[in-house]
Amino acid sequence: MTATPAWLDRLLALSRLATRALEALQPAAQLAARVYVGLAFFRSGLTKIVDWDTTLALFHDEYHVPLLPPELAAWMGTAGELALPVLLIPGLFGRFAALGLSVVNAMAAASLPDIAPAALQQHVFWGSLLAGLALWGPGRWSVDALPRLEDSDHDEWLYALCTALEDARSAESDIVAVYY
C-alpha cells in the first residue's frame, strides 16, 4: 500500500475545512432566502390589498391565470402572498410554505403573457430559492427545527414538569401560610 502524497493530504484537509465552513453557513443562507423571498411576496400582497379595485382590474385585464376566474385568482393569489410568507419567514411548516409560494410564483409568471425578461429572471431566482427550501427544508434556524416533544424523552420531560408544578404549589402554600 502506497502512502498518499503530502500535497494531496493537504488538499484533502483544505477541502474538508472548506466543506465544514460552508456547512456552518447553511442556516444563515436558508434564513436569508426565507426572509428575502417571504418579504418580496408579502409586500406584493400588501400592494394588492391597499387598492383592491385596481387589483381586480389587473386580474381582469392584465393577468391571465389559467383555469381560474379573475376574482378567485385575485383572492387566492393575494391570500397566498400574505399568508405563506408568514409561515415561510420563521420556518413554520417551511416546506409547505415554500411549495405554496412556488405555485403562487409560477402562476404569477405564467399569467403575464408579455413578461419582461428582467421580471421573468426575478421569478426564476425566487423559484430557485423556494425549490431549495422545499427540497432541503427551512434550516436549523427555523421553528420547524425546534425540538419536539416526541423527539425527547417523555418521562424526563413529564417528571420535570410535575416537579416544577409541585415546587410552585409548595411555594404558594408557604406564601399563603405566611400571609395568614
N, C-alpha and C positions, 0 to 999 in steps of 0.2 A: 504494500500500500504506500503510495507516494504522498508526501505532505503537500498541503496547499501552499502555493507561493505567498510570501508575506504581503505583497501588494494586493493580492486577491482577498486575503483575510481582512486587510484594512478597508478595502472597498465594500466587502460584505458588512463589516461593522458599521461603516458610514451609512450604508443603505438601511440597516436595521434602526439606527439612530434617527434617520430622516423619516422612516415609517412611523416610529413612535411619536415623533414631534407632530407629524401630520394627523395622526390618530387623536392626539391630545387636542387638536384644534377642531375636530369634528363637531362637538357640541356647540361651540361658538358659531361655526358655519351654519349648522342646522337652525339655530336660533335666529341668526341674521336672515336666513332665507325665509323663515316663518314670518318674521316681522316685516321684511321688505314686501313680500307678496301679499300678506294679510292687509297691510296698510294701503297698498295700491287698490285692492278690491274694495276695502271698507270705504275709502274716500270716494270711489266711483259710486258706491251705493248711496252715500250721503248726498252726492250731487243729484242723484235721481229723485230722492225724496224731497229735496228742497223745492223743486219745481215739478210736481207730478204731472201737470198738464203738458209740459214740454217733453217729459219722459214718454208719456203715452203717444204724443205726436211723433216722436222719433221712432218708437216701436211700430207705429202705423206706416210711416213714410220711408224711413231710412234702414232700420234693422229688419231683416227678413229672417226671423228664426224659423227653421224648418219644423213643420208639423204642429206648431202651436199658434193659437190666435194671439194677436198682438197684446191684448190686455193681460192674458195669462202669462205670456212671455215676460212682460214688464214686471208683473208681480213676482214671478218665480226668480227672474234674474236679480231683481233688487233684493229680495229676501235672501238669496244665496250670497250676494255681495255683502250684506250686512251681518248675517248670522254665522256663516262659515269662517270668516276671519276671527270672530270672537272665540271660536274653538281652536283655530289654527295657531294663533299667536302664542297662547300659553301652552299649546301642545296637548289639549284635552280632546280626546278622540282624534288625534292628529292625522292619522292615515285617512280616516273618513272625511275629515275637513279638506285634506289635500285632494282626495279623489273628487269630492263635490266641487271644489273650486276649479279642478281640471275640466269638469263638464261645463261650468259657467264660462271658463276661459275659451274652450273650444267653440261653444255656441256664440260667444261674442265675436270671435274671429270669423266664424262661418257665416254670421248674419250680415256682415258688411260685404257686399259684392265688390266694391271698389276700395278695399282697404289699402292704405298707403304702405309701402314697403317697410318704413320705419315702425309703423304701428304693428304690422304683422311680425316683425322681428321682436318687438316687445312681448307679444303674446307667446311667441316661441320660447323666449327666455323664461317667462313666467311658467309656461308649461314644463320646461326642463327642470326648474326648481321644484315645482309641485310633483313631478314624476319621481325625483329623488326623495322627497319627503314621503311619498306614498310607498316607495319601494323599501327604503331603509328606516322609516319611522321619523318621528319628530326629534329624536335625540335624547341624551341623558339630562339635558336641562329643559325638561318638559313635565307637565303634570302626568302624562302617561307613564313616565319613568319613575314616579314616586313609588315607594314600597307599598304593596297592597297587603291587606290582612291575610289573604290566602297564601301569600308568599312567605309570611313569617310564622313563627311557632305560635299557634293559637293559645296553647296552655300558658306559655310565659306571658303573652300579652294580656290574657284574661286575668291571670294572677296579679300582674302589676296594676291593672285597672281596679280589681277588687281591693287590693291593699291600699291604693290611693283613696278609694271611697271610704274605707274603714278609718283611715287616718283622718280624713276630713270630718267624718261623723264624730270621731273621738275628740277632735279639736273643737267641734261645735258644742259637744257636751261639756267640755271643760269651760268654754266661754259662757255657756248658759249657767253652769254651776257657780261661777264667779259672779255673774251678774245678779243672781238672786241670792 
